[in-house]
Amino acid sequence: MGYSAAMGLLLLAAILEAGGDGLMRAGMQTSTHAWRPLFLISGCLVLAAYGYTVNAPRWDFGRLLGIYVAFFFVVSQVIAWLGFGQKPTTGILCGGALIIAGGLVVSLVK
């Protein structure tokens, strides 16, 4: 698998994991009982798809998961902001810059 394909797969995995977590959270916090099972079941399915996506390829798991952590951070902040109205604070942005820098180092430096 090429580097670009691996990065695309890791980005997809981050979207699935953060999205599945968001669906579970929405299901647990919704006041509409009719929607709760739909959110929770959808969350379970999306998280299962994440588990398959991140573990199916044969790759240097430790090295590529470094960049995955950076992808996950960015995607989770976007979902928190757009889905739950939680804007990132200065501390989150500063820490996130370190996470992204670390992901780049782990991914690009051999």
VEXDREN-304459 format. One line per field, with one value per residue: residue in three letters; residue number from 1; x, y, z of N, C-alpha, C, O in turn. Coordinates in nm, 2 decimals, always signed. Layout:
BEGIN
res = [ALA / ...]
n = [NUM / ...]
n.c1 = [X / ...]
n.c2 = [Y / ...]
n.c3 = [Z / ...]
ca.c1 = [X / ...]
ca.c2 = [Y / ...]
ca.c3 = [Z / ...]
c.c1 = [X / ...]
c.c2 = [Y / ...]
c.c3 = [Z / ...]
o.c1 = [X / ...]
o.c2 = [Y / ...]
o.c3 = [Z / ...]
! end
This chain:
BEGIN
res = [MET / GLY / TYR / SER / ALA / ALA / MET / GLY / LEU / LEU / LEU / LEU / ALA / ALA / ILE / LEU / GLU / ALA / GLY / GLY / ASP / GLY / LEU / MET / ARG / ALA / GLY / MET / GLN / THR / SER / THR / HIS / ALA / TRP / ARG / PRO / LEU / PHE / LEU / ILE / SER / GLY / CYS / LEU / VAL / LEU / ALA / ALA / TYR / GLY / TYR / THR / VAL / ASN / ALA / PRO / ARG / TRP / ASP / PHE / GLY / ARG / LEU / LEU / GLY / ILE / TYR / VAL / ALA / PHE / PHE / PHE / VAL / VAL / SER / GLN / VAL / ILE / ALA / TRP / LEU / GLY / PHE / GLY / GLN / LYS / PRO / THR / THR / GLY / ILE / LEU / CYS / GLY / GLY / ALA / LEU / ILE / ILE / ALA / GLY / GLY / LEU / VAL / VAL / SER / LEU / VAL / LYS]
n = [1 / 2 / 3 / 4 / 5 / 6 / 7 / 8 / 9 / 10 / 11 / 12 / 13 / 14 / 15 / 16 / 17 / 18 / 19 / 20 / 21 / 22 / 23 / 24 / 25 / 26 / 27 / 28 / 29 / 30 / 31 / 32 / 33 / 34 / 35 / 36 / 37 / 38 / 39 / 40 / 41 / 42 / 43 / 44 / 45 / 46 / 47 / 48 / 49 / 50 / 51 / 52 / 53 / 54 / 55 / 56 / 57 / 58 / 59 / 60 / 61 / 62 / 63 / 64 / 65 / 66 / 67 / 68 / 69 / 70 / 71 / 72 / 73 / 74 / 75 / 76 / 77 / 78 / 79 / 80 / 81 / 82 / 83 / 84 / 85 / 86 / 87 / 88 / 89 / 90 / 91 / 92 / 93 / 94 / 95 / 96 / 97 / 98 / 99 / 100 / 101 / 102 / 103 / 104 / 105 / 106 / 107 / 108 / 109 / 110]
n.c1 = [+0.08 / +0.06 / +0.20 / +0.02 / -0.23 / -0.24 / -0.24 / -0.49 / -0.66 / -0.61 / -0.71 / -0.98 / -1.04 / -1.01 / -1.22 / -1.43 / -1.40 / -1.42 / -1.66 / -1.83 / -1.80 / -1.92 / -2.18 / -2.25 / -2.24 / -2.43 / -2.66 / -2.66 / -2.71 / -2.94 / -3.27 / -3.49 / -3.64 / -3.71 / -3.51 / -3.28 / -3.21 / -3.15 / -2.93 / -2.74 / -2.72 / -2.63 / -2.39 / -2.25 / -2.22 / -2.07 / -1.84 / -1.75 / -1.69 / -1.48 / -1.29 / -1.23 / -1.13 / -0.90 / -0.74 / -0.73 / -0.54 / -0.20 / +0.04 / +0.31 / +0.23 / +0.27 / +0.42 / +0.25 / +0.03 / +0.10 / +0.06 / -0.21 / -0.32 / -0.29 / -0.47 / -0.70 / -0.73 / -0.77 / -1.01 / -1.19 / -1.20 / -1.33 / -1.58 / -1.66 / -1.70 / -1.88 / -2.08 / -2.15 / -2.12 / -1.89 / -1.64 / -1.29 / -1.05 / -0.79 / -0.59 / -0.64 / -0.60 / -0.32 / -0.21 / -0.30 / -0.15 / +0.09 / +0.04 / -0.02 / +0.23 / +0.39 / +0.27 / +0.35 / +0.63 / +0.66 / +0.55 / +0.70 / +0.97 / +1.24]
n.c2 = [-0.12 / +0.22 / +0.53 / +0.75 / +0.62 / +0.49 / +0.70 / +0.81 / +0.60 / +0.60 / +0.85 / +0.81 / +0.61 / +0.77 / +0.95 / +0.77 / +0.66 / +0.89 / +0.99 / +0.77 / +0.77 / +1.02 / +0.96 / +0.77 / +0.93 / +1.13 / +0.96 / +0.88 / +1.12 / +1.23 / +1.36 / +1.26 / +0.97 / +0.80 / +0.84 / +0.75 / +0.46 / +0.44 / +0.62 / +0.49 / +0.23 / +0.29 / +0.42 / +0.19 / +0.03 / +0.21 / +0.23 / -0.03 / -0.05 / +0.13 / -0.02 / -0.23 / -0.10 / +0.02 / -0.19 / -0.39 / -0.35 / -0.44 / -0.30 / -0.09 / -0.07 / +0.08 / +0.31 / +0.43 / +0.47 / +0.68 / +0.92 / +0.88 / +0.94 / +1.22 / +1.28 / +1.19 / +1.36 / +1.61 / +1.56 / +1.49 / +1.73 / +1.89 / +1.76 / +1.79 / +2.07 / +2.13 / +1.94 / +1.94 / +2.20 / +2.28 / +2.48 / +2.48 / +2.54 / +2.77 / +2.63 / +2.37 / +2.40 / +2.47 / +2.23 / +2.06 / +2.14 / +2.04 / +1.77 / +1.72 / +1.80 / +1.60 / +1.37 / +1.41 / +1.39 / +1.12 / +1.00 / +1.08 / +1.09 / +0.87]
n.c3 = [+0.00 / -0.09 / +0.04 / +0.02 / -0.01 / +0.24 / +0.41 / +0.34 / +0.42 / +0.69 / +0.76 / +0.70 / +0.89 / +1.12 / +1.09 / +1.10 / +1.37 / +1.54 / +1.45 / +1.52 / +1.79 / +1.84 / +1.76 / +1.95 / +2.18 / +2.12 / +2.13 / +2.40 / +2.52 / +2.42 / +2.45 / +2.34 / +2.34 / +2.13 / +1.93 / +2.05 / +2.04 / +1.77 / +1.73 / +1.90 / +1.80 / +1.54 / +1.61 / +1.72 / +1.49 / +1.32 / +1.47 / +1.47 / +1.20 / +1.19 / +1.35 / +1.18 / +0.95 / +1.04 / +1.12 / +0.92 / +0.70 / +0.62 / +0.78 / +0.91 / +1.21 / +1.45 / +1.35 / +1.15 / +1.31 / +1.46 / +1.30 / +1.27 / +1.52 / +1.51 / +1.30 / +1.42 / +1.63 / +1.50 / +1.35 / +1.56 / +1.70 / +1.51 / +1.49 / +1.75 / +1.76 / +1.54 / +1.58 / +1.85 / +1.94 / +2.08 / +2.10 / +2.03 / +2.28 / +2.37 / +2.49 / +2.40 / +2.13 / +2.13 / +2.25 / +2.05 / +1.83 / +1.91 / +1.91 / +1.63 / +1.53 / +1.64 / +1.52 / +1.26 / +1.28 / +1.37 / +1.15 / +0.92 / +0.97 / +0.95]
ca.c1 = [+0.00 / +0.14 / +0.19 / -0.10 / -0.34 / -0.24 / -0.29 / -0.64 / -0.73 / -0.61 / -0.81 / -1.12 / -1.05 / -1.03 / -1.36 / -1.52 / -1.39 / -1.47 / -1.80 / -1.90 / -1.80 / -2.02 / -2.32 / -2.28 / -2.26 / -2.57 / -2.76 / -2.67 / -2.75 / -3.06 / -3.39 / -3.59 / -3.62 / -3.72 / -3.39 / -3.17 / -3.16 / -3.09 / -2.80 / -2.65 / -2.69 / -2.54 / -2.26 / -2.18 / -2.18 / -1.96 / -1.71 / -1.70 / -1.62 / -1.35 / -1.20 / -1.19 / -1.06 / -0.76 / -0.67 / -0.73 / -0.42 / -0.07 / +0.13 / +0.38 / +0.12 / +0.32 / +0.46 / +0.14 / -0.07 / +0.14 / -0.02 / -0.35 / -0.35 / -0.31 / -0.59 / -0.81 / -0.74 / -0.84 / -1.15 / -1.27 / -1.23 / -1.43 / -1.71 / -1.70 / -1.74 / -1.99 / -2.19 / -2.19 / -2.11 / -1.78 / -1.52 / -1.16 / -0.99 / -0.64 / -0.51 / -0.67 / -0.53 / -0.18 / -0.18 / -0.33 / -0.04 / +0.20 / -0.01 / +0.00 / +0.38 / +0.44 / +0.23 / +0.44 / +0.76 / +0.65 / +0.52 / +0.79 / +1.12 / +1.27]
ca.c2 = [+0.00 / +0.34 / +0.62 / +0.83 / +0.54 / +0.46 / +0.83 / +0.82 / +0.50 / +0.65 / +0.96 / +0.75 / +0.55 / +0.87 / +0.99 / +0.66 / +0.65 / +1.01 / +0.99 / +0.67 / +0.82 / +1.12 / +0.90 / +0.72 / +1.05 / +1.18 / +0.86 / +0.88 / +1.25 / +1.28 / +1.36 / +1.20 / +0.83 / +0.73 / +0.85 / +0.69 / +0.33 / +0.46 / +0.67 / +0.39 / +0.12 / +0.35 / +0.43 / +0.06 / -0.01 / +0.29 / +0.20 / -0.16 / -0.02 / +0.19 / -0.12 / -0.31 / -0.02 / +0.05 / -0.31 / -0.47 / -0.34 / -0.49 / -0.18 / -0.06 / -0.03 / +0.19 / +0.43 / +0.50 / +0.51 / +0.82 / +1.02 / +0.85 / +1.02 / +1.36 / +1.28 / +1.17 / +1.49 / +1.72 / +1.52 / +1.50 / +1.88 / +1.94 / +1.71 / +1.86 / +2.21 / +2.13 / +1.85 / +1.96 / +2.34 / +2.30 / +2.54 / +2.44 / +2.65 / +2.80 / +2.51 / +2.25 / +2.43 / +2.46 / +2.09 / +1.99 / +2.17 / +1.94 / +1.63 / +1.72 / +1.79 / +1.46 / +1.28 / +1.43 / +1.34 / +0.98 / +0.95 / +1.12 / +1.07 / +0.72]
ca.c3 = [+0.00 / -0.10 / +0.15 / +0.01 / +0.02 / +0.38 / +0.48 / +0.32 / +0.50 / +0.83 / +0.77 / +0.70 / +1.02 / +1.22 / +1.07 / +1.16 / +1.51 / +1.60 / +1.42 / +1.60 / +1.93 / +1.84 / +1.76 / +2.09 / +2.28 / +2.09 / +2.17 / +2.54 / +2.57 / +2.36 / +2.54 / +2.26 / +2.35 / +2.00 / +1.86 / +2.13 / +1.99 / +1.64 / +1.75 / +1.97 / +1.71 / +1.44 / +1.67 / +1.72 / +1.35 / +1.27 / +1.55 / +1.41 / +1.07 / +1.23 / +1.39 / +1.06 / +0.86 / +1.10 / +1.14 / +0.80 / +0.62 / +0.68 / +0.77 / +1.03 / +1.29 / +1.54 / +1.28 / +1.09 / +1.41 / +1.50 / +1.22 / +1.30 / +1.64 / +1.47 / +1.22 / +1.51 / +1.70 / +1.41 / +1.32 / +1.68 / +1.73 / +1.41 / +1.53 / +1.88 / +1.73 / +1.46 / +1.63 / +1.99 / +1.98 / +2.17 / +2.03 / +2.09 / +2.36 / +2.33 / +2.54 / +2.31 / +2.00 / +2.15 / +2.26 / +1.92 / +1.75 / +1.95 / +1.86 / +1.49 / +1.50 / +1.68 / +1.42 / +1.14 / +1.31 / +1.37 / +1.01 / +0.81 / +1.01 / +0.97]
c.c1 = [+0.09 / +0.11 / +0.06 / -0.23 / -0.35 / -0.29 / -0.44 / -0.71 / -0.72 / -0.70 / -0.95 / -1.14 / -1.08 / -1.17 / -1.46 / -1.52 / -1.45 / -1.62 / -1.88 / -1.91 / -1.91 / -2.16 / -2.35 / -2.31 / -2.40 / -2.68 / -2.77 / -2.72 / -2.89 / -3.18 / -3.50 / -3.56 / -3.63 / -3.59 / -3.27 / -3.12 / -3.09 / -2.95 / -2.70 / -2.62 / -2.60 / -2.40 / -2.18 / -2.14 / -2.07 / -1.83 / -1.66 / -1.63 / -1.49 / -1.25 / -1.15 / -1.10 / -0.91 / -0.68 / -0.65 / -0.59 / -0.30 / +0.02 / +0.21 / +0.29 / +0.16 / +0.35 / +0.34 / +0.03 / -0.03 / +0.06 / -0.17 / -0.40 / -0.37 / -0.44 / -0.71 / -0.84 / -0.82 / -0.98 / -1.24 / -1.30 / -1.33 / -1.57 / -1.75 / -1.76 / -1.87 / -2.11 / -2.24 / -2.17 / -1.99 / -1.66 / -1.40 / -1.11 / -0.85 / -0.56 / -0.52 / -0.59 / -0.38 / -0.14 / -0.20 / -0.21 / +0.08 / +0.16 / +0.02 / +0.15 / +0.43 / +0.40 / +0.31 / +0.57 / +0.76 / +0.63 / +0.63 / +0.94 / +1.14 / +1.39]
c.c2 = [+0.12 / +0.43 / +0.70 / +0.75 / +0.51 / +0.58 / +0.84 / +0.72 / +0.54 / +0.76 / +0.91 / +0.68 / +0.65 / +0.93 / +0.89 / +0.66 / +0.77 / +1.02 / +0.89 / +0.71 / +0.93 / +1.07 / +0.84 / +0.83 / +1.11 / +1.09 / +0.86 / +1.01 / +1.30 / +1.27 / +1.29 / +1.05 / +0.75 / +0.73 / +0.77 / +0.56 / +0.35 / +0.52 / +0.57 / +0.28 / +0.17 / +0.37 / +0.30 / +0.02 / +0.07 / +0.26 / +0.06 / -0.14 / +0.04 / +0.07 / -0.21 / -0.23 / +0.00 / -0.07 / -0.41 / -0.47 / -0.39 / -0.37 / -0.18 / +0.01 / +0.09 / +0.31 / +0.50 / +0.54 / +0.65 / +0.93 / +1.00 / +0.94 / +1.17 / +1.37 / +1.28 / +1.30 / +1.59 / +1.68 / +1.53 / +1.64 / +1.93 / +1.89 / +1.77 / +2.00 / +2.21 / +2.05 / +1.89 / +2.11 / +2.37 / +2.35 / +2.50 / +2.57 / +2.67 / +2.68 / +2.39 / +2.28 / +2.42 / +2.31 / +2.02 / +2.02 / +2.07 / +1.80 / +1.62 / +1.72 / +1.66 / +1.36 / +1.29 / +1.37 / +1.19 / +0.93 / +0.97 / +1.09 / +0.92 / +0.70]
c.c3 = [+0.00 / +0.02 / +0.14 / +0.04 / +0.17 / +0.46 / +0.46 / +0.41 / +0.65 / +0.86 / +0.78 / +0.84 / +1.13 / +1.21 / +1.13 / +1.31 / +1.58 / +1.57 / +1.50 / +1.74 / +1.94 / +1.84 / +1.89 / +2.19 / +2.25 / +2.14 / +2.33 / +2.60 / +2.51 / +2.45 / +2.47 / +2.26 / +2.22 / +1.92 / +1.92 / +2.07 / +1.85 / +1.64 / +1.80 / +1.87 / +1.59 / +1.49 / +1.68 / +1.59 / +1.30 / +1.34 / +1.50 / +1.28 / +1.09 / +1.26 / +1.28 / +0.98 / +0.91 / +1.11 / +1.02 / +0.72 / +0.69 / +0.67 / +0.90 / +1.13 / +1.38 / +1.47 / +1.22 / +1.19 / +1.47 / +1.43 / +1.24 / +1.42 / +1.60 / +1.39 / +1.32 / +1.59 / +1.62 / +1.39 / +1.44 / +1.72 / +1.63 / +1.45 / +1.66 / +1.85 / +1.65 / +1.51 / +1.76 / +2.03 / +2.07 / +2.09 / +2.10 / +2.16 / +2.31 / +2.37 / +2.45 / +2.18 / +2.01 / +2.16 / +2.13 / +1.83 / +1.78 / +1.90 / +1.71 / +1.46 / +1.53 / +1.57 / +1.29 / +1.16 / +1.30 / +1.23 / +0.91 / +0.84 / +1.03 / +1.05]
o.c1 = [+0.18 / +0.01 / -0.01 / -0.32 / -0.46 / -0.36 / -0.51 / -0.82 / -0.82 / -0.76 / -1.03 / -1.25 / -1.16 / -1.23 / -1.55 / -1.62 / -1.54 / -1.70 / -1.99 / -2.01 / -1.98 / -2.25 / -2.47 / -2.41 / -2.47 / -2.78 / -2.88 / -2.78 / -2.94 / -3.19 / -3.61 / -3.47 / -3.57 / -3.57 / -3.18 / -3.00 / -2.99 / -2.86 / -2.59 / -2.50 / -2.51 / -2.31 / -2.06 / -2.02 / -1.97 / -1.72 / -1.54 / -1.53 / -1.39 / -1.13 / -1.03 / -1.00 / -0.82 / -0.56 / -0.57 / -0.54 / -0.29 / +0.08 / +0.18 / +0.28 / +0.09 / +0.32 / +0.33 / -0.04 / -0.11 / +0.02 / -0.24 / -0.51 / -0.47 / -0.51 / -0.81 / -0.95 / -0.91 / -1.07 / -1.35 / -1.40 / -1.42 / -1.67 / -1.87 / -1.86 / -1.97 / -2.23 / -2.35 / -2.19 / -2.00 / -1.59 / -1.39 / -1.11 / -0.79 / -0.47 / -0.43 / -0.53 / -0.31 / -0.04 / -0.12 / -0.18 / +0.15 / +0.25 / +0.07 / +0.20 / +0.52 / +0.48 / +0.34 / +0.63 / +0.84 / +0.68 / +0.65 / +1.02 / +1.08 / +1.43]
o.c2 = [+0.13 / +0.42 / +0.72 / +0.79 / +0.51 / +0.57 / +0.89 / +0.76 / +0.52 / +0.77 / +0.95 / +0.69 / +0.63 / +0.95 / +0.93 / +0.64 / +0.76 / +1.06 / +0.92 / +0.69 / +0.94 / +1.12 / +0.85 / +0.81 / +1.13 / +1.13 / +0.85 / +1.01 / +1.40 / +1.17 / +1.26 / +1.00 / +0.65 / +0.64 / +0.74 / +0.55 / +0.29 / +0.47 / +0.55 / +0.24 / +0.10 / +0.34 / +0.30 / -0.03 / +0.02 / +0.26 / +0.04 / -0.21 / +0.01 / +0.07 / -0.24 / -0.28 / +0.00 / -0.06 / -0.50 / -0.57 / -0.39 / -0.34 / -0.25 / +0.13 / +0.19 / +0.42 / +0.62 / +0.63 / +0.71 / +1.02 / +1.10 / +0.99 / +1.23 / +1.47 / +1.35 / +1.34 / +1.65 / +1.77 / +1.58 / +1.67 / +2.02 / +1.97 / +1.80 / +2.04 / +2.28 / +2.09 / +1.86 / +2.14 / +2.47 / +2.27 / +2.50 / +2.68 / +2.59 / +2.64 / +2.32 / +2.19 / +2.37 / +2.26 / +1.93 / +1.93 / +2.02 / +1.73 / +1.52 / +1.64 / +1.60 / +1.27 / +1.19 / +1.31 / +1.12 / +0.82 / +0.89 / +1.07 / +0.86 / +0.59]
o.c3 = [+0.08 / +0.09 / +0.24 / +0.11 / +0.23 / +0.55 / +0.56 / +0.46 / +0.72 / +0.96 / +0.86 / +0.90 / +1.22 / +1.32 / +1.20 / +1.37 / +1.67 / +1.66 / +1.55 / +1.81 / +2.04 / +1.91 / +1.94 / +2.27 / +2.35 / +2.20 / +2.38 / +2.71 / +2.56 / +2.53 / +2.53 / +2.20 / +2.21 / +1.85 / +1.86 / +2.04 / +1.82 / +1.57 / +1.76 / +1.87 / +1.55 / +1.42 / +1.65 / +1.57 / +1.23 / +1.28 / +1.50 / +1.25 / +1.02 / +1.21 / +1.27 / +0.93 / +0.84 / +1.12 / +1.03 / +0.69 / +0.82 / +0.56 / +1.00 / +1.13 / +1.38 / +1.52 / +1.24 / +1.17 / +1.53 / +1.49 / +1.23 / +1.41 / +1.65 / +1.41 / +1.31 / +1.61 / +1.67 / +1.40 / +1.44 / +1.77 / +1.67 / +1.45 / +1.67 / +1.91 / +1.69 / +1.50 / +1.80 / +2.15 / +2.14 / +2.03 / +2.22 / +2.11 / +2.23 / +2.30 / +2.42 / +2.12 / +1.93 / +2.10 / +2.10 / +1.75 / +1.69 / +1.85 / +1.66 / +1.37 / +1.46 / +1.54 / +1.23 / +1.07 / +1.24 / +1.19 / +0.83 / +0.75 / +1.11 / +1.08]
! end
